[in-house]
């Protein structure tokens, strides 16, 4: 089977952030593809990607963009698939411009949005969306969240022991 998640970004400079989504999807065993699709410099490629993604078997698109950050919204306007926008810090505004651009979509063109540079959360959300259809992916999210809980509980034990507050 082809990629279930499409990870796209406007520029190669976005790759270090977006690779975090790819790494987590790999940990979850979810097939994905990664490519550059610039809304401003290659608009025809963006139109083609958005319109053909569903036919290729992609079920969720994660789109990272900085600055004006039009990529997630434009792809969402062209595709019936869920789109998760990742605002990327690329300007003196520290990514807030990207965040506002992705969050403030007009009625009828939703884009789920995660925090600035938080491609890992985009991968988790994509897995949760897929988990509606694929129970094994929902289990991956449960396992992941269980590990997060274990890490916090270990931190609590360590801090409590250091401060002599065991059992509180």
C-alpha positions as CSV (number, residue, x, y, z in Angstrom):
1,X,0.0,0.0,0.0
2,X,1.1,3.6,-0.7
3,X,1.6,6.3,1.8
4,X,-1.3,7.0,4.2
5,X,0.0,10.4,5.3
6,X,1.4,13.0,3.0
7,X,4.0,15.4,4.6
8,X,4.4,18.5,2.5
9,X,6.3,21.7,3.1
10,X,7.0,24.9,1.2
11,X,10.8,24.7,1.2
12,X,13.7,22.5,2.0
13,X,14.5,24.8,4.9
14,X,11.3,23.5,6.6
15,X,12.6,19.9,6.5
16,X,14.3,19.8,9.9
17,X,11.0,20.6,11.5
18,X,8.8,18.4,9.3
19,X,11.2,15.4,9.7
20,X,10.0,15.1,13.3
21,X,6.6,14.1,12.0
22,X,8.1,11.6,9.6
23,X,10.2,10.1,12.5
24,X,7.2,9.6,14.7
25,X,5.1,8.1,11.9
26,X,7.9,5.7,11.3
27,X,7.9,4.7,15.0
28,X,4.1,4.1,14.6
29,X,4.7,2.0,11.5
30,X,2.6,4.4,9.3
31,X,3.5,4.7,5.7
32,X,4.1,8.3,4.6
33,X,5.7,10.4,1.9
34,X,7.6,13.6,2.2
35,X,7.9,16.3,-0.5
36,X,8.3,20.0,-1.2
37,X,5.1,21.7,-2.5
38,X,5.4,25.5,-2.5
39,X,2.1,27.4,-2.7
40,X,3.9,30.5,-4.0
41,X,6.7,29.2,-6.2
42,X,5.1,26.0,-7.6
43,X,1.3,26.6,-7.5
44,X,0.5,24.1,-10.2
45,X,2.4,21.4,-8.3
46,X,0.4,22.3,-5.2
47,X,-2.9,22.1,-7.2
48,X,-1.8,18.7,-8.6
49,X,-0.7,17.3,-5.2
50,X,-3.9,18.4,-3.4
51,X,-6.2,17.0,-6.1
52,X,-4.3,13.7,-6.6
53,X,-3.5,12.8,-2.9
54,X,-6.7,11.0,-2.3
55,X,-6.4,8.9,-5.4
56,X,-2.9,7.9,-4.3
57,X,-4.2,6.5,-1.1
58,X,-3.2,9.4,1.2
59,X,-5.7,9.8,4.0
60,X,-4.3,12.7,5.9
61,X,-2.0,15.6,4.8
62,X,0.4,17.4,7.2
63,X,1.4,20.7,5.6
64,X,4.2,22.8,7.1
65,X,4.7,26.4,6.1
66,X,6.4,29.5,7.4
67,X,5.9,33.2,6.8
68,X,2.6,33.8,4.9
69,X,2.0,30.1,5.3
70,X,-0.6,29.7,2.6
71,X,0.2,26.0,1.8
72,X,-2.1,24.3,4.4
73,X,-5.1,26.4,3.6
74,X,-4.7,26.2,-0.1
75,X,-4.3,22.4,0.0
76,X,-7.4,22.2,2.3
77,X,-9.4,24.2,-0.2
78,X,-8.6,21.8,-3.0
79,X,-8.7,18.4,-1.2
80,X,-11.4,16.5,0.7
81,X,-8.8,15.1,3.0
82,X,-8.1,16.3,6.5
83,X,-5.2,18.8,6.5
84,X,-3.1,19.5,9.6
85,X,-1.1,22.7,9.4
86,X,2.3,23.1,11.1
87,X,3.3,26.8,11.4
88,X,7.1,27.0,11.0
89,X,9.2,29.7,12.6
90,X,11.0,31.4,9.8
91,X,10.7,35.1,10.2
92,X,11.4,37.9,12.8
93,X,7.8,37.3,14.0
94,X,9.0,33.9,15.4
95,X,6.2,31.9,13.6
96,X,3.3,33.8,15.0
97,X,2.6,35.1,11.5
98,X,2.5,31.5,10.2
99,X,0.3,30.4,13.1
100,X,-2.3,33.2,12.5
101,X,-2.3,32.5,8.8
102,X,-3.0,28.8,9.3
103,X,-5.5,29.2,12.1
104,X,-7.6,32.0,10.6
105,X,-9.2,30.0,7.7
106,X,-12.6,31.0,6.3
107,X,-15.7,29.1,7.0
108,X,-15.9,25.9,5.0
109,X,-12.1,25.4,4.7
110,X,-10.9,23.9,8.0
111,X,-7.3,23.3,8.8
112,X,-6.4,21.6,12.1
113,X,-3.4,23.5,13.5
114,X,-0.7,22.5,15.9
115,X,1.8,24.7,17.7
116,X,4.7,26.4,16.1
117,X,7.3,23.9,14.9
118,X,5.3,21.1,16.5
119,X,5.3,18.5,13.7
120,X,5.4,15.7,16.3
121,X,1.9,16.7,17.4
122,X,0.8,16.8,13.8
123,X,2.0,13.2,13.4
124,X,0.1,12.2,16.6
125,X,-3.1,13.9,15.4
126,X,-2.7,12.3,12.0
127,X,-2.4,8.9,13.7
128,X,-5.5,9.7,15.8
129,X,-7.5,10.6,12.7
130,X,-6.4,7.3,11.0
131,X,-7.3,5.5,14.3
132,X,-10.9,6.2,13.6
133,X,-10.7,3.8,10.7
134,X,-7.8,1.6,11.8
135,X,-7.9,0.3,15.4
136,X,-4.3,-0.8,15.3
137,X,-3.3,2.9,14.9
138,X,-5.5,3.9,17.8
139,X,-3.6,1.4,19.9
140,X,-0.3,3.0,18.8
141,X,-1.6,6.3,20.2
142,X,-2.7,4.6,23.4
143,X,0.8,3.1,23.8
144,X,2.5,6.4,23.1
145,X,0.4,8.3,25.6
146,X,1.0,5.5,28.1
147,X,4.8,6.0,27.7
148,X,4.4,9.7,28.2
149,X,2.5,9.0,31.4
150,X,5.3,6.6,32.6
151,X,7.9,9.3,31.9
152,X,6.1,11.8,34.0
153,X,5.5,9.3,36.8
154,X,9.2,8.6,36.8
155,X,10.0,12.3,37.0
156,X,7.6,12.6,40.0
157,X,9.3,9.7,41.8
158,X,12.8,11.1,41.1
159,X,11.9,14.7,42.3
160,X,10.0,13.3,45.3
161,X,13.0,11.2,46.3
162,X,15.4,14.0,45.9
163,X,13.2,16.3,48.1
164,X,12.5,13.6,50.6
165,X,8.8,13.6,49.9
166,X,8.2,10.0,49.0
167,X,4.6,8.9,48.9
168,X,3.1,12.3,48.8
